[in-house]
Amino acid sequence: MSPSKLEQYLHDHIPLSKAMHVSVVSAGEEEIILRAPLAPNINHRDTVFGGSVSAIAILAAWSLLHTRLQSAGISSRLVIQRNTMDYHLPILGEFTARAFIEQPDAWQRFIGMLKRKGKARIWFHPCSNITAKLSALSPANLSHWGLMSPNLFKLGHADLGGHVSAST
């Protein structure tokens, strides 16, 4: 699925993505990168609202699983079960989330289990690469990467009848 098609799908089917002004930077077989600006995601401290950070991470992981299942010709329905995130620094501007499957062989196991049992689980790292431009409020030696702790998203309970749920 092209970045523009994925972005339109997200905006049409997940209205929060449109309200957040989420854009799809990249939509490949191996990773999804989403971006959002500060303005529609701002909090009372003039930084990014934590819920927006969590939402973009979930959207990235969901999008990766959705596009991969679609490419595999598997109709499904994705639902998040649980999400946790640690916030180490405020985000002062545009931010991105990157989702990828850390262990490439995990996808084949996931598909195999899904076909055999109608259920499967897979781990994602959508939060480990939340990025943002750092400003004077951040220590000079901090990298742009790793602003959020690398909590895992576990996507699972997929069934061929159209149900997939996700948990962290």
N, C-alpha and C positions, 0 to 999 in steps of 0.2 A: 504494500500500500504506500502510495507517495505521501510525503509530508503534508501536502495541501489537502489530499483526500482524508487523511487521518485527522487533521485539524478540523475540517468541516464535519466529520463524523462526531468528534468530541463535542463540538459546539452544538450540533443538532441533538445529540443524545444525552449529553451530560451538561446541562445548562450552566453549572458552576464554572466549567472550563471557559465558557464564553464570558461570564461575568468577571472572571479573573484575568481575561485577555491572554489566555494561554496560547502560545504559538508552538508549532512543531518545528524544531530546528533540524532534526534528522529522524528518519524512520527507516531503519534498516532491519535486516534479519537478525542481527546480533545485538542491536541496542536501539533505544529510543531516547531522544533528548528533547525535553520540553523547556520552554522559557516563559517567564511572566514578568511584567513590569511592576514597579513599586506602587504606582498611583492607585489602581483598583484593589490592592492588597495591603494597604497601609493600616497601621494601628495608631493608637493614641500617642505613641512615642516617636512617630514619623519613621518607623522601621517596618519591615514586612511582618504582617500578622502570622503568628505561629501556625494557625489553622491553614493558611494558604500554603505554607511550606509543606505541611503534612499532605495537603490535598494534591499538590503537584507531584510529590513523590509517589503517592498512590496512583495518580493518573498515568505516570510514566510506567510503572510496573504493570498496571492494568492494560495499557496500550501495547506493551511488548507481548504479553500473553495473548491478547485479542488478535493482534496482527499475525502472530505465529500460528495460532489455531486456525485462523481464517486461511492462511497460506497452505496449511495442511488439509484443508477441506473439512474441518471439524467444526460443526455448529455448536456454540456453547453460550452460556450466560455466566458472567463474572460478577461475583459479589465479595466484598471485603469482609472478613470476619473480625480482625483485630489489627490495630496499628499502634506502635509506640515509637516515639522519637525523642531524642535528647537535643536540646538547643544550647549550643556552646557559645555562640556569638550572635549579636543582632545582625540582621541583613539590612543594608542601608540603600539598596537599589534593586535593579533587575536581578532575577535569580533563575537558576536552571536546575533541572533534575535529570539524571541519566539512569536508566534502568538497563540492566544486562543480566544474563545468566552466567554466574561465575564459573560453573563447571559445565562445559559444552556437552559432555555426555549425559548430563542430567535431563536434557530435553528429550533424548531418545528414550530414556527410562520413563519419563513422564508420559510420553505418547504411548509407549508400550503398555504401561499400567492402565492408562485411560481406556485403551482399546480392550484390554483383557477384563478389567474389573468395573469399568464405567466410572472410576474415581482415580485421582492421582494428585500428587503434591510436588511442588517445585519451589526452590528457594531463589529469591531475587535480591539484588542489592540496589534498590532504587534511591536510597538515602545517602549512600556513602559518597556521592558526588554532587550533593547540593552545592551550588557555587553562587558567588555573588561578588561584585566589586567591593573591595574593602576600602574603608575611608580612614581618616585620621583617628577615629575611635578604636580602630583595631591595631594591635601591635604590629610593627613593621615587618617582623620576621614570619608572620603567619602566611601560609599559602592560601590561594584562592580555593583550593580543594579541601574537602573534609570539614566543612563548617558544621556538619551534622554528624553525630556518631553513626557508625555503619550498622544500624539495626537492619535486620533482614526482614523481608516480606516473604511469607510462604504462601504461595498460591496453590490451592489444592481443592479437593472434593469436586473435581470436574466429573461430570457425567455426560454421556453421549446423549442423554435426553435433554440437554440444554442447561445444566447447572454447573457452575464453578464458583467456589468461594475462595477467599484469600484470608490469610492470617499472618501475623507477625510472630 
